[in-house]
Amino acid sequence: MDRIRIVGGKPLNGTIPVSGAKNAALPLMIASLLTRETLTLENVPRLADVNLLIRILGNQGVDYRLDGKRVGDAPHAGQTIHLDAPTIVDTTAPYDLVSRMRASFWVIAPLLARMGEAKVSLPGGCAIGTRPVDLLLMALEKLGADLEIDSGYVIAKAKKGLRGGEIDFPKVTVGGTHTALMAASLAHGSTLIKNAACEPEVRDLADCLVKMGARIKGAGTSTIEIEGVASLSGARHAVLPDRIEAGTYAFAVAMTGGEILLEGADESLLPVVLDVLRETGARVEQTSRGLIVARNGGGIKPVDIITEPFPGFPTDLQAQFMALMTRAEGTSHITETIFENRFMHVQELARLGARIRLAGDVAIVEGREKLKGAPVMATDLRASVSLVIAALAAEGETLVHRVYHLDRGFERLEEKLQACGAQVERLREPG
Ligand code: EPZ
């Protein structure tokens, strides 16, 4: 398995192009199952999760084509993928594929809406918590699906098609909202989603569905209305920039010092995060090219945060923020309210010298002046990158093991950091 070697202690200075958002690209790709025509997605990041989803969709009958480079393309422009599902050849999504990526469970919605049936393996738990799918299933039932769970599979049927209904989520769920949007777009009649997720990735999916002919109002707010249509067409859509990637590098420079331009980043996608960043002492400025984040001299101020659904502080940046707080001039409290087990990075940060105590869903971080490099283990995607950030600011060498987690969600991480002066390299496993 590959490892990443980091020699810390250098400030970051330069430009980092922000890639397309993984968590928007995945549901957008799944939406290709809703139409016989071609869905063209631009600015798709080159990530292991994208490649895996291409394989999963291929099993259902989706062909894909990648555009080559075009004259005038920026050297690191995202890829353009054409997805075609003229015929769905299989409505089953098997365990060996779904168990490798939770989001692939969402194929249940377009398969059911288009074909009247779907058999999809339950995804199971993962490193950040139990992650049930009860609310996704509730949403499909409200749209008239008959559901049965048999031998680890959800078998969903709607022989006469789905019909509109009212879905009132008791808890905000991104995946539940994606699922409901895709299913309701092809249902008979109108659907009202209450307490919908307001995440920008939900709005991005809705924008694409509207280009495909769906009738959706209110996406990006907590109440969404959908008027079902008989069929959807192809469309061309560009994936929105990755706010979690942008926030990650923003915390990195706040930790190491220096100044970076996050090219393509947009402050409207990071409302609370940027306020918190400023409170820690960093300078943040929106320009026409993207966000400038800098910390030149001055210490890191401790700030308390609570993770919440958008527009609150995202759980996907909690681990990275904790890394920053390990070097703050004082104590901070980090409360995780979205996932029950998302503190796996705590023990690894401790190897670098961080002082963190856990009390239920709160991590109490006592900032220290210095961290020191050590071997650490990546446990999940965001936890892994928090170790990279901490290592960039630590004295000496850190070896991050199990970096395949990073490859799932961070495009060209080492290259982007190297371009800003970081001493980072991938040690490839021979063979
Ligand atoms: C999405 O996961 C993201 N994944 C996650 O990013 C992100 O952390 C999460 O939203 C929250 O923002 C993708 O977009 C691919 P949820 P999702 O349904 O949709 C509970 C990353 O690192 N819940 O919004 O699976 C659930 O347990 C990943 O990129 C139920 O109880 O998350 C959690 O407590 C990790 N029943 C809360 O809701 C359900 O049926 C929010 O989860 C569904 C969810």
Residues whose N, C-alpha, C, O or C-beta is under 5 A from the ligand:
A	BS01	EPZ	N23 A103 R131 P132 V133 D134 L135 L136 V172 T173 V174 G175 G176 T315 D316 I338 F339 L381 R382
